[in-house]
Amino acid sequence: MIALADQIRTYGVDGRDGIDGRHGQSGRDGRSQSVRADGLSIRIEAMGEPGQDGEDGGRGDRPSCPAQPEDVRYDLQAPDGGDGGDGGDGGQGGRGGDVTIYYTDSAQLRQVLVNAMGGLSGRGGRGGVGANGCRCDDRSWRVRVCHDGNCEEERYDCRDGNPGDYGRDGRNGAAGGLGQVWLVNQYTPLSSDQPTLTQPLESFLRQPVSLSKHLWETRRGAGALLATGSTVDDTYYQYLERLEAEAQIVWQAERSPTTFLALSPTITLTDTGNLDLDFPDRYWIDGRTEQAGTLTTYTIDYIVRADEVTDFAWGNQTGRGDDFAVTVIDLGQESAFVNTQFELIYRTTDDDPRSNRRVRYQEQFSGRLPAAVITQDQNRFVLNLGQLPISNRYFRRGTNAQVELRIVRSLGQNSAEVMLEWEGQL
């Protein structure tokens, strides 16, 4: 008797998986509002909405279970049941709303009841139930096979379909946080402030721009200040003062500002009353800041595009011995506006690089190139390497050499590096 168990074929159709349950929607945050405490009892409702429950996953579909094929010469696998769908996640509870209270006497706050509770979390849906698989009508059978008068029996098996897996239960949402209280010891409402401003360069050049910022002090113990039963975050904010300032940019760079009209700086008024000017990273800028009263003036002396600062290429090799030099070209053409330093590693070898053996290089120089060996002609740098403390014989024609040149560029607070490498025969 022979069993051919490696030949397994399915019949029928597996059940489809159940549909995943939809996630519950998150609750809306409580409405932020402002009130005036005048000694009368006030109740403020600023609760966050609860998150909705996630839907249950759908049941897996039953498979199609046709009649099992009879007397076949291969093993059979009955159809599997569909998996249950995953349950939807519960929605997040909405955060309690923030409440700004204007008052003139701290005793007035004891008459204000604030309910800024966060919304309850939504529950996750349950995973769907998997469907049962089909059962075999006949779990095993034998088939008699004869060849040239020799007969033998082959045995085959049928495996029941697998039941579908249960779907994953959805995760519960998180409860919403408590709303916070902002206290202002005055009845005059606060006007809107603008502590940060981003606008085109042209606007900063045309006239000063105004910025303002409300200063708040972070304190604890909000519940003790309000009416008994208030539900708020323990941390609250006490209004201190309003800061105001002006900013303007003055252009003193050699290049025309019309080349940089796409530049949009950001100015920020800090808690100390200072102004921070921030330029996009794609520009390098150097300048100076001056302050006169509430006006801060930033003068741009130099400006370049960052992506052009490190665009370098090798030029020619010239001379031999003491006169040996290599040329480096600034393709970005920014050398008139940025600082440039060169660091060199120079190696040579007497081995033949064309051989199959490992080539051993010997270091002849490593360090920063002194200004005396560098000649600059606009965006072209000639590095007179023959003037370095290196023996003349390492600059002869036919010398096998490796050159690593690290170029450091800087302007103001900005810097970048680029590495040029060369290997070959002088």
PAKOLPA-74098 format. One record per residue (C-alpha): residue number from 1; residue in one letter; y, x, z. Coordinates in Angstrom, 3 decimals, decimal comma. Each point is the difference from the previous one (the first is absolute). Layout:
N
    n  res         v         u         w
  NUM    A         Y         X         Z
...
//
This chain:
426
    n  res         v         u         w
    1    M     0,000     0,000     0,000
    2    I     3,430     1,421    -1,027
    3    A     3,426    -1,047     1,405
    4    L     3,099     0,640    -2,145
    5    A     2,547    -0,537     2,769
    6    D     2,807     1,898    -1,750
    7    Q     0,330    -2,761    -2,597
    8    I     2,043    -2,742     1,711
    9    R     1,759    -2,780    -1,854
   10    T     2,137    -2,818     1,307
   11    Y    -0,080    -3,610    -1,006
   12    G     2,405    -2,819     0,634
   13    V     3,688     0,485     0,916
   14    D     1,399     1,399     3,252
   15    G     2,319    -2,263     1,960
   16    R     3,739     0,628    -0,283
   17    D     1,904     1,377     2,984
   18    G     2,169    -2,387     1,982
   19    I     3,778     0,023    -0,466
   20    D     2,006     2,043     2,514
   21    G     2,199    -2,061     2,302
   22    R     3,761     0,257    -0,491
   23    H     2,034     1,979     2,535
   24    G     2,169    -1,985     2,363
   25    Q     3,742     0,203    -0,606
   26    S     2,084     1,912     2,512
   27    G     2,399    -2,036     2,095
   28    R     3,732     0,257    -0,662
   29    D     2,129     1,935     2,458
   30    G     2,118    -1,993     2,391
   31    R     3,560    -0,735    -1,124
   32    S     2,485     2,579     1,180
   33    Q     3,111    -1,631     1,445
   34    S     3,189     0,610     1,923
   35    V     1,365    -2,054     2,932
   36    R     3,014     0,035     2,292
   37    A    -0,765    -0,125     3,722
   38    D     2,723    -2,043     1,749
   39    G    -1,664    -0,798     3,325
   40    L    -1,818    -3,129    -1,197
   41    S    -3,779    -0,169    -0,262
   42    I    -1,216     1,055    -3,435
   43    R    -3,564    -0,001    -1,342
   44    I    -0,775     2,086    -3,079
   45    E    -3,243    -0,435    -1,930
   46    A    -0,788     3,023    -2,162
   47    M    -3,796    -0,051    -0,041
   48    G    -1,951     1,561    -2,816
   49    E    -2,375    -2,259    -1,918
   50    P    -3,762     0,392     0,558
   51    G    -2,106     1,629    -2,680
   52    Q    -2,378    -2,268    -1,878
   53    D    -3,773     0,311     0,345
   54    G    -1,967     1,656    -2,760
   55    E    -2,374    -2,189    -2,011
   56    D    -3,767     0,242     0,433
   57    G    -1,949     1,737    -2,701
   58    G    -1,987    -2,183    -2,380
   59    R    -3,795    -0,307     0,183
   60    G    -2,044     2,065    -2,395
   61    D    -1,494    -1,994    -2,888
   62    R    -3,714    -0,635    -0,188
   63    P    -1,761     1,893    -2,790
   64    S    -1,697    -1,605    -2,966
   65    C    -3,734    -0,079     0,796
   66    P    -2,032    -0,736    -3,152
   67    A    -3,762     0,059    -0,134
   68    Q    -1,447     3,462     0,491
   69    P    -1,473     1,550    -3,192
   70    E    -3,802     0,056     0,124
   71    D    -2,469     2,823    -0,640
   72    V     2,690     2,494    -1,079
   73    R    -0,750     3,718     0,014
   74    Y     2,932     1,058     2,190
   75    D     1,308    -0,633     3,515
   76    L     2,548    -2,773     0,547
   77    Q     3,119    -0,343     2,114
   78    A     1,136    -3,530     0,878
   79    P     3,778    -0,721    -0,154
   80    D     2,202     0,876     2,980
   81    G     2,282    -2,402     1,813
   82    G     3,773     0,413    -0,283
   83    D     1,954     1,757     2,754
   84    G     2,414    -1,999     2,126
   85    G     3,709     0,531    -0,644
   86    D     2,144     1,976     2,435
   87    G     2,190    -1,903     2,400
   88    G     3,757     0,247    -0,513
   89    D     2,082     2,000     2,459
   90    G     2,222    -1,892     2,413
   91    G     3,756     0,090    -0,558
   92    Q     2,370     2,021     2,164
   93    G     2,131    -1,844     2,497
   94    G     3,701     0,006    -0,759
   95    R     2,279     2,143     2,153
   96    G     2,373    -1,741     2,369
   97    G     3,565    -0,204    -1,253
   98    D     2,787     2,246     1,300
   99    V     2,758    -1,651     1,994
  100    T     3,578     1,302     0,271
  101    I     1,860    -1,325     3,056
  102    Y     3,792     0,252     0,336
  103    Y     1,294    -0,212     3,582
  104    T     2,850     1,130     2,258
  105    D    -1,751    -0,167     3,384
  106    S    -3,570     1,174     0,590
  107    A    -0,556    -3,036     2,258
  108    Q     0,256    -2,188    -3,119
  109    L    -3,233     1,556    -1,300
  110    R    -1,960    -1,620     2,850
  111    Q     0,644    -3,367    -1,642
  112    V    -1,593     1,019    -3,312
  113    L    -3,722    -0,687    -0,467
  114    V    -1,492     1,828    -2,979
  115    N    -3,464    -0,624    -1,401
  116    A    -0,624     2,766    -2,531
  117    M    -3,789     0,071     0,271
  118    G    -1,957     1,346    -2,924
  119    G    -2,262    -2,332    -1,950
  120    L    -3,698    -0,180     0,777
  121    S    -2,422     1,835    -2,250
  122    G    -2,136    -1,782    -2,554
  123    R    -3,772     0,146     0,416
  124    G    -2,194     1,631    -2,578
  125    G    -2,279    -2,234    -2,065
  126    R    -3,750     0,162     0,425
  127    G    -2,171     1,699    -2,543
  128    G    -1,975    -2,272    -2,299
  129    V    -3,759    -0,483     0,323
  130    G    -2,240     1,734    -2,518
  131    A    -2,457    -2,127    -2,023
  132    N    -3,779     0,400     0,175
  133    G    -1,751     1,780    -2,833
  134    C    -2,766    -1,500    -2,142
  135    R    -3,630     0,218     1,118
  136    C    -2,845     1,148    -2,196
  137    D    -2,568    -2,611    -1,041
  138    D    -2,716     2,657    -0,075
  139    R     0,543     3,204     2,000
  140    S    -2,716     2,022    -1,798
  141    W    -2,371    -0,334    -2,959
  142    R    -2,467     2,008    -2,039
  143    V    -0,234     0,404    -3,733
  144    R    -3,262     1,140    -1,649
  145    V     0,638     2,487    -2,813
  146    C    -2,691     1,370    -2,359
  147    H     0,218     2,978    -2,410
  148    D    -2,960     1,033    -2,213
  149    G    -2,440    -1,857     2,208
  150    N     1,402     1,432     3,250
  151    C     1,544    -2,594     2,263
  152    E     2,094     0,360     3,127
  153    E     2,281    -2,145     2,115
  154    E     3,690     0,559     0,490
  155    R     1,709    -1,418     3,093
  156    Y     3,590    -1,194     0,067
  157    D     2,302    -1,359     2,757
  158    C     2,954    -2,336     0,281
  159    R     2,743     0,602     2,573
  160    D     2,008    -2,886     1,467
  161    G     3,726    -0,021    -0,694
  162    N     2,244     1,446     2,705
  163    P     2,203    -2,354     1,980
  164    G     3,733     0,476    -0,515
  165    D     1,973     1,885     2,649
  166    Y     2,436    -1,764     2,287
  167    G     3,629     0,573    -0,920
  168    R     2,274     2,074     2,235
  169    D     2,008    -1,902     2,586
  170    G     3,738     0,243    -0,566
  171    R     2,173     1,991     2,396
  172    N     2,292    -1,780     2,416
  173    G     3,691     0,500    -0,613
  174    A     2,355     1,642     2,498
  175    A     2,319    -2,028     2,198
  176    G     3,698     0,271    -0,802
  177    G     2,222     2,200     2,157
  178    L     2,685    -1,311     2,344
  179    G     3,527    -0,407    -1,265
  180    Q     2,793     2,103     1,487
  181    V     3,373    -0,741     1,519
  182    W     3,290     1,596    -1,093
  183    L     2,843    -0,378     2,495
  184    V     3,698     0,154    -0,919
  185    N     2,526    -0,059     2,854
  186    Q     2,697    -1,888    -1,924
  187    Y     0,466    -3,343    -1,708
  188    T     1,307     1,361    -3,299
  189    P    -2,923     0,081    -2,473
  190    L    -0,907     3,391    -1,423
  191    S     0,924     0,482    -3,626
  192    S    -2,610     1,432    -2,353
  193    D    -0,325     3,762    -0,108
  194    Q    -0,993     2,454    -2,732
  195    P    -1,356     3,234     1,501
  196    T    -1,629     1,207    -3,228
  197    L     1,241    -0,148    -3,563
  198    T    -1,507     1,218    -3,275
  199    Q     2,109    -0,205    -3,139
  200    P     0,763     1,943    -3,202
  201    L     1,806     3,320     0,269
  202    E     2,964    -1,402    -1,927
  203    S     0,737    -2,479     2,816
  204    F     0,128     2,765     2,616
  205    L     2,299     2,070    -2,224
  206    R     2,407    -2,847    -0,766
  207    Q     0,985    -0,943     3,563
  208    P    -1,237     0,185     3,606
  209    V    -2,768    -2,412     1,002
  210    S    -0,124    -1,705     3,391
  211    L    -2,961    -0,084     2,360
  212    S    -0,492    -1,670     3,363
  213    K    -2,715    -0,084     2,625
  214    H    -0,608    -2,024     3,156
  215    L    -1,214     2,093     2,915
  216    W    -2,603    -1,460     2,354
  217    E    -1,568     1,372     3,153
  218    T    -3,695    -0,601     0,575
  219    R    -0,783    -1,381     3,454
  220    R    -2,915    -1,611     1,819
  221    G    -0,334    -3,096     2,177
  222    A     1,091    -2,786    -2,352
  223    G    -1,983    -2,673     1,856
  224    A     1,872     0,655     3,262
  225    L     3,358    -0,691    -1,685
  226    L    -0,935    -3,369    -1,504
  227    A    -1,054    -3,368     1,401
  228    T    -3,354    -0,143     1,748
  229    G    -2,804    -0,758    -2,450
  230    S     1,500     1,921    -2,910
  231    T    -2,546     1,690    -2,257
  232    V     1,497     3,038    -1,724
  233    D    -0,726     3,666    -0,493
  234    D     0,887     1,995     3,089
  235    T     2,104     2,413    -2,082
  236    Y     3,451    -1,271    -0,942
  237    Y     3,135     1,421    -1,614
  238    Q     3,483     0,074     1,525
  239    Y     2,980     0,217    -2,370
  240    L     2,260     3,013     0,556
  241    E     2,543     0,377    -2,810
  242    R     0,692     0,036    -3,725
  243    L     0,403     3,291    -1,873
  244    E     1,969     0,240    -3,248
  245    A     0,418     2,877    -2,441
  246    E     0,886     0,808    -3,604
  247    A    -1,621     2,410    -2,437
  248    Q     1,046     1,529    -3,303
  249    I    -1,409     2,614    -2,369
  250    V     2,247     2,590    -1,691
  251    W    -1,257     1,763    -3,117
  252    Q     0,725     3,747    -0,240
  253    A    -3,107     1,052    -1,935
  254    E     0,391     1,897    -3,263
  255    R    -1,952    -2,627    -1,888
  256    S     1,501    -3,355    -0,887
  257    P    -0,995    -2,898     2,269
  258    T    -0,674    -2,124    -3,085
  259    T    -3,229     2,000    -0,411
  260    F    -1,221    -1,341     3,349
  261    L     1,017    -3,677    -0,106
  262    A    -3,613    -1,030     0,657
  263    L     0,275     1,597     3,438
  264    S     0,194    -2,568     2,830
  265    P     0,614     1,599     3,421
  266    T    -0,750    -1,764     3,283
  267    I     2,468     0,146     2,893
  268    T    -1,068    -0,908     3,562
  269    L     2,118    -0,532     3,103
  270    T    -1,876     1,364     3,028
  271    D     0,142    -1,116     3,636
  272    T     2,235     2,991     0,771
  273    G     2,598    -1,109    -2,541
  274    N    -0,857     2,749    -2,504
  275    L    -0,717    -0,618    -3,659
  276    D    -3,157     1,358    -1,625
  277    L     0,077     0,381    -3,778
  278    D    -3,363     0,076    -1,760
  279    F    -0,564     0,796    -3,671
  280    P    -3,175    -0,772    -1,991
  281    D    -2,561     2,804     0,060
  282    R     0,239     0,481    -3,750
  283    Y     3,406     1,696     0,522
  284    W     0,983     3,165     1,831
  285    I     3,510    -0,145     1,412
  286    D     2,115     2,409     2,016
  287    G     3,343    -0,912     1,456
  288    R     2,085    -0,388     3,152
  289    T     0,986    -2,775     2,352
  290    E     3,458    -0,645     1,445
  291    Q     1,033    -2,719     2,449
  292    A     3,465    -1,391     0,612
  293    G     0,062    -2,929     2,419
  294    T    -2,526    -2,578    -1,160
  295    L    -0,168     1,437    -3,562
  296    T    -2,780     2,439    -0,876
  297    T     0,372     1,857    -3,299
  298    Y    -2,916     1,783    -1,636
  299    T     0,957     2,511    -2,706
  300    I    -2,653     0,846    -2,600
  301    D     0,342     3,658    -1,048
  302    Y    -3,310     0,480    -1,818
  303    I    -2,593    -2,389    -1,406
  304    V    -3,176     0,537    -2,059
  305    R    -3,033    -2,029    -0,990
  306    A    -2,991     0,980     2,124
  307    D    -2,531    -0,218    -2,840
  308    E     1,906     2,630    -2,005
  309    V     0,280     2,562     2,794
  310    T    -3,543     1,370    -0,340
  311    D    -0,344    -0,006    -3,787
  312    F    -0,645     3,700    -0,705
  313    A    -1,861     2,005    -2,638
  314    W    -0,855     3,643    -0,722
  315    G     2,115     1,875    -2,493
  316    N    -0,533     3,441    -1,559
  317    Q    -1,328     3,285     1,397
  318    T     2,127     3,018    -0,908
  319    G     0,008     3,741     0,676
  320    R    -2,491     2,319     1,636
  321    G    -0,063     1,940     3,254
  322    D     3,362    -0,103     1,785
  323    D     1,380    -2,287    -2,735
  324    F    -2,775    -2,605     0,212
  325    A     1,401    -3,541     0,417
  326    V    -1,097    -3,589    -0,388
  327    T     2,165    -2,997    -0,778
  328    V    -0,127    -3,422     1,666
  329    I     1,788    -2,969    -1,563
  330    D     1,411    -3,025     1,847
  331    L    -0,822    -2,791    -2,463
  332    G     1,713    -2,567     2,219
  333    Q     3,256     1,967    -0,318
  334    E     0,999    -0,478     3,628
  335    S     0,426     3,670     1,016
  336    A     3,784    -0,195     0,121
  337    F    -0,200    -2,541     2,828
  338    V    -3,006     0,996     2,163
  339    N    -1,122     3,110     1,868
  340    T    -3,025     1,864    -1,356
  341    Q    -2,298     2,515     1,700
  342    F    -3,057     1,746    -1,415
  343    E    -3,126     1,164     1,827
  344    L    -2,460     2,173    -1,922
  345    I    -3,626     1,054     0,322
  346    Y    -0,907     2,666    -2,575
  347    R    -3,604     1,217    -0,432
  348    T    -1,657     2,349    -2,473
  349    T    -3,561     1,111    -0,791
  350    D    -1,738     2,862    -1,768
  351    D    -3,018    -2,252    -0,646
  352    D    -0,545    -1,615    -3,376
  353    P     0,618    -3,771     0,357
  354    R    -2,145    -0,555    -3,116
  355    S    -3,126     1,273     1,756
  356    N    -2,414    -2,298     1,769
  357    R     0,533     1,788     3,274
  358    R     2,346    -1,213     2,714
  359    V     3,495     1,420    -0,542
  360    R     1,639     1,551     3,063
  361    Y     3,799    -0,118     0,112
  362    Q     2,119     2,207     2,237
  363    E     3,259    -1,297     1,423
  364    Q     2,988     2,156    -0,909
  365    F     2,809    -2,153     1,396
  366    S     0,403    -3,128     2,127
  367    G     3,309    -1,353     1,251
  368    R     3,439    -1,369    -0,840
  369    L     1,798     1,568    -2,930
  370    P     3,305     1,598     1,044
  371    A     3,143    -1,188    -1,764
  372    A     0,475     3,488    -1,490
  373    V    -2,983    -0,422    -2,352
  374    I     1,048    -3,484    -1,235
  375    T     2,414    -0,532    -2,867
  376    Q     1,150    -3,584    -0,669
  377    D     1,475    -1,146    -3,275
  378    Q     0,709    -3,723     0,469
  379    N    -3,502    -1,574     0,026
  380    R    -1,815     3,235    -0,874
  381    F    -1,269     2,367     2,703
  382    V    -1,072     3,568    -0,804
  383    L    -2,237     1,472     2,732
  384    N     0,153     3,795    -0,246
  385    L    -3,387     0,677     1,565
  386    G     0,052     3,663    -1,006
  387    Q     2,685     0,556     2,662
  388    L    -2,360    -1,096     2,775
  389    P    -1,811     2,622     2,128
  390    I    -3,008    -0,062    -2,353
  391    S    -1,375     3,019    -1,858
  392    N     0,997     0,176    -3,688
  393    R    -3,604     0,196    -1,102
  394    Y    -0,548    -3,627     1,022
  395    F     2,511    -1,098    -2,656
  396    R    -1,513     1,892    -2,940
  397    R    -0,961    -1,704    -3,220
  398    G    -3,551    -1,367     0,192
  399    T    -0,040    -0,355     3,813
  400    N    -2,041    -3,020     1,131
  401    A     2,127    -1,912     2,503
  402    Q     0,322    -3,201     2,013
  403    V     3,431    -1,407     0,814
  404    E     0,723    -2,802     2,497
  405    L     3,663    -0,983     0,157
  406    R     1,116    -2,483     2,653
  407    I     3,440    -1,446    -0,737
  408    V     1,873    -1,632     2,879
  409    R     2,913    -2,283    -0,897
  410    S     2,444    -1,462     2,505
  411    L     3,199    -1,985     0,212
  412    G     1,424    -1,144     3,326
  413    Q    -2,852    -1,505     2,027
  414    N    -2,296    -0,244    -3,028
  415    S    -2,588     2,550    -1,111
  416    A    -3,008     0,209    -2,300
  417    E    -2,441     2,597    -1,307
  418    V    -1,651     0,703    -3,328
  419    M    -2,769     2,534    -0,738
  420    L    -0,307     1,862    -3,305
  421    E    -3,163     2,013    -0,648
  422    W    -0,912     2,440    -2,747
  423    E    -3,052     2,162    -0,635
  424    G    -0,568     2,301    -2,925
  425    Q     0,752     3,378    -1,532
  426    L     3,517     1,462     0,011
//
